[in-house]
Amino acid sequence: MGFWHDGRVNEGHLERLARESGIADLVDVLAQRLAPADLTSLLLEVYRRRAAGLTPAKVLEAFESSRFAGVAVVDAAAMSAFDAGWLSLLAQLGFDGLELSPVSPLGTVAAVSTVDQNKVLTTSRNSEVLADSTNVLALEAASRRRALLRRDPRSRELVRLCASHRLVRGQLFHGPGMLPHFRLMALTTAGRAEDSFGFEVRALREHVLAHLRLLEAATGQGLAIDAVAVSLTDLTGGARQPLLQREVVAPLADEFPAVTFEFDDSRQAGRGYYRDACFFIHATTPQRQRFLLTDGGLTDWTAQLLNNRKERLAISGLGTERLISQFRAP
């Protein structure tokens, strides 16, 4: 979800590896002809041998030079304090807070979304380091929804989940202080389709509300957050915009009069990733820098996971590390 950038493998590099190995179809052999367990065994032995040849000094050198291994710039105590407050607030809004594993099954991101696997840090054990916690929450939500559907095939009981987790992404990030790992507060709401786009407008309203409440709480804890702006994009070509205005924007605008609400028909990011509607939340720092803090929208992930076209899912994420590091009051 959100904050994704391009991260493709150089095809020329793969061609060179195949040529130098003398195996023209090297990638196909490894990717398709070897059973997953056999490939895992091969990679484990390769990395065991490589690790055996490393000295402590070489490991330190790698730690200091690896873009994946650097420590975060955010203060750990501040991050923990904000996390505790935010998770408590989300619990009051009905979201069940989870502590996630650092890894998930291979394909957690790529199998259900438009994100390329090259953007994910893949392990040698048919798993991947968490690159987007909304995908893992979608897996858990699908599992819980499946249990509900077994008891009642028409269950409309909502599954609301949230998690604060440090994510790792494989592509290069540019800019001062930009690291390939960062902390994100992720939210998901799973349920069943309702008449008149009912699930979708309620879930979107709840997610935007939750993020605005999170920003209010952050302001109360000493962050200087100004000019908060919510921009919604109707991905149906405008067909849903009157409904979104009436059911999402209008009630939230009444509750948050200081927040700017608008529709952004020009947004290109997330098209194909989100379905029907999505939103951004931006804010301005004391230094008058404007940052994207929240990205969210509707997806078909649980419909895919459960092979059930009636299933619906809303996802969103707040870059909490960006918020804490950039919005400190002078």
C-alpha positions as CSV (number, residue, x, y, z in Angstrom):
1,M,0.0,0.0,0.0
2,G,1.2,3.4,-0.8
3,F,4.8,4.7,-0.8
4,W,5.7,2.1,-3.4
5,H,8.3,2.9,-6.1
6,D,9.8,1.1,-9.1
7,G,12.3,-1.7,-8.4
8,R,12.9,-4.0,-11.4
9,V,15.8,-6.3,-12.0
10,N,18.1,-5.5,-14.9
11,E,17.4,-8.0,-17.7
12,G,20.9,-7.6,-19.1
13,H,22.3,-8.7,-15.8
14,L,20.3,-11.9,-15.9
15,E,21.4,-12.6,-19.4
16,R,25.0,-12.2,-18.4
17,L,24.6,-14.7,-15.5
18,A,23.1,-17.3,-17.8
19,R,25.8,-16.8,-20.4
20,E,28.7,-17.1,-17.8
21,S,27.1,-20.1,-16.1
22,G,26.8,-21.9,-19.5
23,I,23.1,-22.6,-18.8
24,A,21.0,-20.6,-21.2
25,D,17.8,-21.2,-19.3
26,L,19.3,-20.8,-15.8
27,V,16.4,-18.7,-14.5
28,D,13.8,-21.1,-15.8
29,V,15.6,-24.0,-14.2
30,L,15.7,-22.4,-10.8
31,A,12.2,-20.8,-11.0
32,Q,10.2,-23.6,-12.6
33,R,12.0,-26.9,-12.8
34,L,13.2,-27.2,-9.2
35,A,10.6,-28.0,-6.5
36,P,10.3,-25.2,-3.9
37,A,11.9,-27.5,-1.2
38,D,14.8,-28.3,-3.5
39,L,15.4,-24.7,-4.3
40,T,15.3,-23.8,-0.6
41,S,17.9,-26.6,0.1
42,L,20.2,-25.3,-2.7
43,L,20.0,-21.7,-1.5
44,L,20.5,-22.6,2.2
45,E,23.7,-24.4,1.3
46,V,24.9,-21.6,-0.9
47,Y,24.4,-19.0,1.9
48,R,25.8,-21.4,4.5
49,R,29.1,-21.6,2.5
50,R,29.2,-17.9,2.0
51,A,28.6,-17.1,5.7
52,A,31.3,-19.6,6.6
53,G,33.8,-17.5,4.7
54,L,33.0,-14.2,6.4
55,T,35.0,-12.7,9.2
56,P,33.6,-10.5,11.9
57,A,35.4,-7.5,10.3
58,K,33.7,-8.3,7.0
59,V,30.3,-8.4,8.7
60,L,30.9,-5.0,10.3
61,E,31.9,-3.6,6.9
62,A,28.7,-5.0,5.4
63,F,26.6,-3.5,8.3
64,E,28.1,-0.1,7.7
65,S,27.6,-0.2,3.9
66,S,24.3,-2.1,3.5
67,R,21.3,0.1,2.8
68,F,19.0,-2.4,4.4
69,A,20.9,-2.6,7.8
70,G,21.0,1.1,8.8
71,V,19.3,2.1,12.1
72,A,16.3,4.4,11.9
73,V,16.7,8.1,12.7
74,V,13.5,8.3,14.8
75,D,13.9,8.1,18.6
76,A,12.9,4.7,19.8
77,A,11.3,5.9,23.0
78,A,9.2,8.4,21.2
79,M,8.1,5.8,18.6
80,S,7.1,3.4,21.4
81,A,5.1,6.1,23.2
82,F,3.2,7.2,20.1
83,D,2.6,3.6,19.1
84,A,1.0,2.8,22.5
85,G,-1.3,5.8,22.3
86,W,-2.3,5.2,18.7
87,L,-3.0,1.5,19.2
88,S,-5.2,2.4,22.2
89,L,-7.1,4.9,20.2
90,L,-7.7,2.5,17.3
91,A,-8.9,-0.1,19.8
92,Q,-11.5,2.4,20.9
93,L,-12.6,2.7,17.2
94,G,-13.0,-1.1,17.0
95,F,-9.7,-2.1,15.4
96,D,-8.1,-5.2,16.8
97,G,-4.3,-4.5,17.2
98,L,-2.0,-7.3,16.1
99,E,1.8,-8.0,16.5
100,L,3.0,-9.4,13.2
101,S,5.8,-11.8,12.3
102,P,8.7,-10.2,10.6
103,V,8.1,-12.6,7.6
104,S,5.2,-13.9,5.6
105,P,4.7,-16.5,2.8
106,L,6.3,-15.9,-0.5
107,G,3.9,-13.9,-2.8
108,T,2.1,-12.2,0.1
109,V,2.3,-8.8,-1.7
110,A,2.7,-9.7,-5.4
111,A,0.1,-12.5,-5.6
112,V,-2.9,-10.2,-4.8
113,S,-1.7,-6.7,-5.9
114,T,0.2,-5.0,-8.8
115,V,3.5,-4.8,-6.9
116,D,6.5,-6.6,-8.4
117,Q,8.2,-9.2,-6.3
118,N,11.5,-7.4,-6.9
119,K,10.4,-4.7,-4.6
120,V,10.2,-7.2,-1.7
121,L,13.1,-8.7,0.3
122,T,12.7,-12.4,-0.5
123,T,14.2,-15.0,1.8
124,S,15.7,-18.4,0.9
125,R,13.0,-20.2,2.7
126,N,10.0,-19.5,0.4
127,S,9.1,-16.5,2.5
128,E,9.5,-12.7,2.4
129,V,10.3,-10.0,4.9
130,L,7.2,-7.8,5.5
131,A,7.1,-5.1,2.8
132,D,3.5,-4.1,3.4
133,S,1.6,-5.0,6.6
134,T,-1.8,-4.3,5.0
135,N,-1.2,-7.5,2.9
136,V,-0.6,-9.6,6.0
137,L,-3.6,-8.1,7.7
138,A,-5.6,-9.0,4.6
139,L,-4.5,-12.6,5.0
140,E,-5.5,-12.6,8.7
141,A,-8.8,-10.9,7.8
142,A,-9.5,-13.4,5.1
143,S,-8.8,-16.3,7.5
144,R,-11.2,-14.7,10.1
145,R,-13.8,-14.0,7.5
146,R,-13.6,-17.6,6.2
147,A,-14.3,-18.8,9.8
148,L,-17.4,-16.5,9.9
149,L,-18.6,-17.7,6.5
150,R,-18.4,-21.3,7.6
151,R,-20.9,-20.5,10.4
152,D,-23.0,-18.2,8.3
153,P,-22.5,-18.1,4.5
154,R,-24.0,-14.6,4.4
155,S,-22.2,-13.2,7.4
156,R,-21.7,-9.4,7.3
157,E,-19.7,-9.2,10.5
158,L,-16.8,-6.8,10.0
159,V,-13.2,-7.7,10.7
160,R,-11.2,-4.6,11.7
161,L,-7.5,-5.1,12.2
162,C,-4.5,-2.8,12.7
163,A,-0.7,-3.2,13.3
164,S,2.3,-1.0,13.7
165,H,5.3,-2.7,12.0
166,R,8.7,-1.9,10.5
167,L,8.6,-2.7,6.8
168,V,11.5,-3.4,4.4
169,R,11.3,-2.7,0.7
170,G,13.8,-3.7,-2.0
171,Q,13.8,-0.7,-4.3
172,L,16.1,2.3,-4.0
173,F,14.7,5.3,-2.1
174,H,16.1,8.8,-2.9
175,G,16.4,11.8,-0.6
176,P,18.1,12.7,2.7
177,G,17.3,10.3,5.5
178,M,15.4,7.9,3.2
179,L,15.9,4.3,4.2
180,P,14.4,1.1,2.7
181,H,12.9,0.3,6.1
182,F,10.3,2.4,7.9
183,R,7.5,2.1,10.4
184,L,3.9,2.1,9.3
185,M,0.5,2.0,11.1
186,A,-1.7,-0.2,8.9
187,L,-5.5,-0.6,9.1
188,T,-7.8,-3.0,7.3
189,T,-11.5,-3.6,7.3
190,A,-13.0,-6.7,5.8
191,G,-16.6,-7.6,5.2
192,R,-19.3,-8.5,2.7
193,A,-20.8,-6.4,0.0
194,E,-23.9,-4.4,0.9
195,D,-26.6,-2.6,-1.1
196,S,-25.9,0.9,-2.4
197,F,-22.1,0.6,-2.0
198,G,-22.8,0.4,1.7
199,F,-19.7,-1.4,2.9
200,E,-17.4,0.7,0.8
201,V,-18.6,4.2,2.0
202,R,-18.7,3.1,5.6
203,A,-15.2,1.6,5.5
204,L,-13.7,4.6,3.7
205,R,-15.4,7.0,6.2
206,E,-14.1,4.9,9.2
207,H,-10.5,4.8,7.8
208,V,-10.3,8.5,7.1
209,L,-11.8,9.2,10.5
210,A,-9.3,6.9,12.2
211,H,-6.3,8.6,10.5
212,L,-7.6,12.1,11.3
213,R,-8.0,11.0,15.0
214,L,-4.4,9.6,14.9
215,L,-3.2,13.0,13.7
216,E,-5.2,14.8,16.4
217,A,-3.6,12.5,19.0
218,A,-0.2,13.2,17.6
219,T,-0.8,16.9,17.9
220,G,-1.8,16.4,21.5
221,Q,1.5,14.6,22.1
222,G,3.6,17.5,20.9
223,L,3.8,17.2,17.1
224,A,3.1,20.4,15.0
225,I,0.8,19.3,12.2
226,D,-0.7,21.9,10.0
227,A,-2.9,22.2,6.9
228,V,-4.2,18.6,7.0
229,A,-5.8,17.8,3.6
230,V,-7.8,14.7,2.6
231,S,-8.1,14.0,-1.2
232,L,-10.4,11.3,-2.4
233,T,-10.3,9.8,-5.9
234,D,-13.3,8.2,-7.5
235,L,-11.8,5.4,-9.6
236,T,-15.2,4.7,-11.3
237,G,-14.9,7.8,-13.6
238,G,-17.1,10.0,-11.3
239,A,-20.0,7.6,-11.0
240,R,-19.6,7.3,-7.2
241,Q,-18.5,10.9,-6.5
242,P,-22.0,12.2,-5.4
243,L,-22.3,9.2,-3.0
244,L,-18.8,9.7,-1.7
245,Q,-19.5,13.4,-1.1
246,R,-22.7,12.7,0.8
247,E,-21.6,9.6,2.8
248,V,-17.9,10.2,3.4
249,V,-16.9,13.8,2.9
250,A,-19.9,15.7,4.3
251,P,-20.0,14.0,7.7
252,L,-16.2,14.1,8.1
253,A,-16.1,17.8,7.1
254,D,-18.6,18.6,9.8
255,E,-16.5,16.8,12.4
256,F,-13.2,18.2,11.3
257,P,-13.8,21.8,10.1
258,A,-10.1,22.6,10.1
259,V,-9.3,19.8,7.6
260,T,-9.5,20.5,3.8
261,F,-11.5,17.9,1.8
262,E,-11.4,17.6,-2.0
263,F,-11.8,15.2,-4.9
264,D,-8.6,14.6,-6.9
265,D,-9.6,13.2,-10.4
266,S,-6.1,13.6,-11.7
267,R,-4.4,11.1,-9.3
268,Q,-2.6,8.4,-11.2
269,A,-0.8,6.6,-8.3
270,G,-2.7,3.5,-7.2
271,R,-4.9,3.0,-10.3
272,G,-5.1,-0.7,-10.8
273,Y,-3.9,-1.3,-7.2
274,Y,-7.1,0.2,-5.6
275,R,-10.6,-0.4,-6.8
276,D,-13.5,2.0,-6.9
277,A,-12.0,4.7,-4.6
278,C,-8.8,5.7,-2.8
279,F,-7.6,8.6,-0.7
280,F,-4.5,10.5,0.4
281,I,-3.9,12.6,3.5
282,H,-1.2,15.3,3.4
283,A,0.0,17.7,6.1
284,T,2.4,20.6,6.4
285,T,5.4,20.8,8.9
286,P,6.4,23.8,10.9
287,Q,9.1,24.4,8.2
288,R,6.2,24.6,5.6
289,Q,7.1,21.3,3.9
290,R,4.1,19.3,2.7
291,F,4.3,15.5,3.2
292,L,2.1,12.6,2.2
293,L,1.3,10.8,5.4
294,T,-1.6,8.4,4.6
295,D,-2.5,6.3,1.6
296,G,-5.6,4.1,1.5
297,G,-8.5,2.8,-0.5
298,L,-10.6,-0.2,-1.5
299,T,-9.1,-3.5,-2.8
300,D,-10.3,-6.9,-4.0
301,W,-7.7,-8.8,-2.0
302,T,-10.1,-10.8,0.3
303,A,-12.3,-11.5,-2.7
304,Q,-9.3,-13.1,-4.4
305,L,-8.0,-14.9,-1.2
306,L,-11.4,-16.4,-0.5
307,N,-12.5,-16.8,-4.2
308,N,-15.7,-15.0,-3.2
309,R,-16.8,-11.9,-5.3
310,K,-19.0,-10.7,-2.4
311,E,-16.0,-10.1,-0.1
312,R,-14.8,-6.5,0.4
313,L,-11.6,-5.0,1.9
314,A,-10.5,-1.4,2.8
315,I,-6.9,-0.8,3.6
316,S,-4.8,2.2,4.7
317,G,-1.5,3.1,6.2
318,L,0.0,6.1,8.0
319,G,3.8,6.6,7.8
320,T,4.3,7.1,11.5
321,E,8.1,7.3,11.4
322,R,7.8,10.1,8.8
323,L,5.3,11.8,11.0
324,I,7.4,11.7,14.2
325,S,10.7,12.6,12.5
326,Q,9.4,15.5,10.3
327,F,6.6,17.1,12.4
328,R,8.5,17.9,15.6
329,A,7.6,21.3,16.9
330,P,10.6,23.8,16.9
